């Protein structure tokens, strides 16, 4: 796929899946604008992109704050004047009810994971080129959970619903889809010296018999952004090695329930 001269905006682009997204879009010719709270990691990623011959700009700030979203959108508009793709990737967890996640922390996660994607979509809408695309990074945790994950799960449920709502509102203007990753090992996009050390069962429990890599998510984002795939709209695609399709009962196929 060729994204030469396309403008791609990414939130949470300093590390993890976001770092992989920014680097791959830049490698394929896009002009990348990304925002992240981690100024050091963001600047490091910016230098890596430029060293590889890509074009990018980095904006340091907390997208939980309306002021930062407005300033970032203005920065994108001033530098590029248009947008082709918006990838709402940023999110975090502050735990849940078992760890007594506070009202402030719970709502902070929602501001980063739901309010910011909505408001940035609103701010950038006047700048979208025809054929534009928004891709929201949701999670399989939007429809299955582990204990004490309420803040993150609520945010991912919110962005999943936001996806089809935006797709309906922006029909004919911008396509909107979501991707729900499962277990993605982002280690190498945090630490270049990272070496995976997973137990065999970690891999074999997946029907794909491996753990996901950030490129698994990025390739799907690229696919959704391509105008060749413009009939895909309002969808949430799970990329999880098949885990959410496994029916698991005690004693079935070697699975056993161990009461904590």
C-alpha positions in Angstrom: 0.0 0.0 0.0 1.2 3.5 -0.9 0.3 6.3 1.5 2.6 8.9 -0.1 1.7 12.5 1.0 -1.2 11.3 3.0 -1.6 13.0 6.5 -2.0 10.6 9.4 -2.8 11.8 12.9 -2.1 9.4 15.8 -2.8 9.7 19.5 -0.6 7.9 22.0 2.1 7.6 19.3 5.3 7.5 21.5 5.4 3.9 22.5 3.8 0.5 22.0 1.2 0.1 19.2 1.3 3.8 18.7 5.0 3.9 18.0 4.6 1.0 15.5 1.7 2.9 13.8 3.6 6.1 13.4 6.7 4.4 12.0 4.8 2.2 9.5 2.7 5.1 8.2 5.9 7.2 7.8 7.7 4.3 6.1 4.9 4.1 3.6 5.1 7.7 2.7 2.6 9.4 5.0 3.2 12.6 6.9 2.6 11.7 10.5 1.5 14.0 13.4 1.4 12.3 16.8 0.7 13.4 20.3 1.7 11.8 23.6 2.1 12.6 27.3 5.6 11.1 27.3 7.7 13.9 25.9 11.0 11.9 26.1 9.7 8.8 24.3 7.8 11.0 21.8 10.9 12.9 20.8 12.9 9.7 20.6 10.3 8.2 18.2 10.3 11.4 16.1 14.0 11.1 15.7 13.7 7.4 14.7 11.1 8.3 12.0 13.3 11.1 10.6 16.4 9.0 10.7 14.6 6.4 8.6 13.7 9.1 6.0 10.1 9.7 7.2 8.3 13.0 7.8 6.6 13.6 11.2 5.8 16.1 13.9 5.4 15.4 17.6 3.3 17.3 20.1 3.8 16.7 23.8 0.7 17.0 26.0 -2.1 15.3 27.9 -5.1 14.7 25.7 -7.3 14.4 28.7 -7.2 18.2 28.6 -9.4 20.1 26.1 -6.7 22.8 25.7 -4.2 20.2 24.6 -6.6 18.8 22.0 -7.3 22.2 20.6 -3.6 23.1 20.5 -2.7 19.8 18.9 -5.4 20.1 16.2 -4.3 23.7 15.5 -0.7 22.5 15.2 -1.7 19.8 12.7 -3.8 22.3 10.7 -1.0 24.9 10.7 1.6 22.4 9.5 -0.3 20.2 7.1 -3.6 22.0 6.4 -5.5 18.7 5.9 -6.0 15.2 7.3 -6.5 11.8 5.7 -6.4 9.5 8.7 -7.0 9.8 12.4 -6.0 6.9 14.6 -7.4 7.2 18.1 -4.9 4.9 19.9 -4.2 6.5 23.3 -5.7 4.9 26.5 -4.6 3.7 29.9 -5.9 1.9 33.0 -6.3 3.2 36.5 -7.7 -0.2 37.8 -11.2 -0.6 39.1 -13.5 -1.3 41.9 -11.3 -3.8 43.8 -8.4 -1.3 43.9 -10.8 1.5 44.7 -10.2 3.5 41.6 -11.3 7.0 42.5 -14.0 9.1 40.7 -11.2 11.4 39.4 -9.1 8.5 38.1 -12.0 6.7 36.5 -13.1 9.8 34.6 -9.5 10.6 33.7 -9.4 7.3 31.8 -12.7 8.1 30.1 -11.4 11.5 29.0 -8.3 10.0 27.4 -10.1 6.9 25.9 -13.5 8.3 24.9 -13.8 12.1 25.2 -10.5 12.8 23.4 -11.3 10.6 20.4 -14.7 12.3 20.1 -13.4 15.8 20.4 -10.4 15.4 18.2 -12.6 13.9 15.5 -14.8 17.1 15.9 -11.8 19.4 15.7 -10.2 17.8 12.7 -13.4 17.2 10.7 -13.2 20.4 8.7 -9.7 19.3 7.5 -10.5 15.8 6.3 -9.9 15.1 2.7 -12.4 13.1 0.7 -11.9 9.4 1.3 -10.7 10.0 4.9 -10.8 7.4 7.6 -10.9 7.3 11.4 -9.7 4.1 13.1 -10.3 3.7 16.8 -8.2 1.3 18.8 -10.7 -0.4 21.1 -10.0 -3.8 22.9 -11.4 -7.2 23.4 -11.9 -6.0 27.0 -14.9 -4.1 25.7 -16.8 -7.4 25.6 -14.9 -9.6 28.1 -13.2 -8.8 31.4 -10.8 -9.7 34.1 -11.3 -8.4 37.7 -10.4 -4.8 38.6 -10.3 -3.5 35.0 -13.4 -1.3 35.1 -11.7 2.0 34.1 -10.1 0.6 31.0 -13.0 -1.7 30.1 -15.5 1.2 30.3 -13.3 3.3 28.1 -12.9 0.6 25.5 -16.7 -0.1 25.6 -17.2 3.6 25.1 -14.9 4.0 22.1 -16.5 0.9 20.6 -19.9 2.5 20.7 -18.5 5.8 19.6 -17.2 4.1 16.5 -20.6 3.1 15.0 -22.2 6.4 16.2 -19.5 8.5 14.3 -19.8 6.2 11.3 -23.5 7.1 11.1 -23.0 10.8 11.7 -20.1 11.1 9.2 -21.6 9.0 6.4 -20.3 10.2 3.1 -17.6 12.3 4.7 -15.3 10.0 6.7 -15.4 6.3 7.3 -15.1 5.2 11.0 -14.0 1.7 12.1 -12.5 0.2 15.2 -10.0 -2.6 15.9 -10.1 -4.6 19.1 -6.7 -6.1 19.9 -6.3 -9.0 22.2 -2.9 -9.9 23.8 -0.3 -7.8 21.8 3.3 -8.0 23.0 4.5 -4.4 22.6 7.8 -5.0 24.3 10.1 -4.2 21.4 8.3 -0.8 20.9 9.2 0.1 24.5 12.7 -1.3 24.7 14.8 -2.2 21.6 16.7 -4.8 23.6 13.5 -6.6 24.6 13.4 -10.3 24.2 10.1 -12.2 24.6 10.0 -14.9 27.3 6.5 -16.4 27.1 5.6 -19.8 28.4 4.5 -22.3 25.7 0.9 -22.2 27.1 0.8 -18.5 26.6 1.1 -19.1 22.9 -0.7 -22.4 22.5 -3.9 -21.1 24.2 -4.6 -19.0 21.2 -6.2 -20.7 18.2 -3.5 -19.0 16.1 -0.9 -20.5 18.5 1.0 -17.3 19.1 0.8 -13.9 20.8 0.0 -10.9 18.8 2.6 -8.4 17.5 2.0 -4.7 17.0 2.3 -5.1 13.3 -0.8 -7.4 13.4 -2.7 -4.3 14.5 -1.0 -1.9 12.2 -1.5 -3.9 9.1 -5.3 -3.9 9.9 -5.2 -0.2 10.4 -3.5 0.3 7.0 -6.1 -2.0 5.4 -9.0 0.0 6.9 -7.5 3.3 5.8 -7.1 2.2 2.2 -9.8 3.6 -0.1 -9.9 0.2 -1.8 -11.7 -1.0 1.3 -14.2 1.8 1.5 -17.2 -0.5 1.9 -16.1 -1.3 5.4 -17.6 1.2 7.7 -18.9 1.2 11.4 -17.2 -2.1 12.1 -15.2 -3.3 15.1 -12.7 -6.0 14.1 -11.3 -8.2 16.8 -7.6 -9.2 16.3 -6.9 -11.6 19.1 -5.6 -14.9 17.8 -9.1 -16.3 18.1 -9.3 -16.0 21.9 -12.8 -14.4 22.1 -14.2 -17.2 20.0 -13.1 -19.9 22.4 -15.9 -21.6 24.4 -14.2 -22.6 27.7 -15.7 -24.9 30.4 -14.0 -26.7 33.2 -12.6 -30.0 32.1 -13.1 -29.2 28.4 -10.0 -29.7 26.1 -7.6 -29.7 29.1 -9.0 -26.4 30.6 -9.4 -26.5 34.4 -10.9 -24.0 36.8 -8.8 -23.4 39.8 -10.6 -21.5 42.6 -8.4 -18.6 43.9 
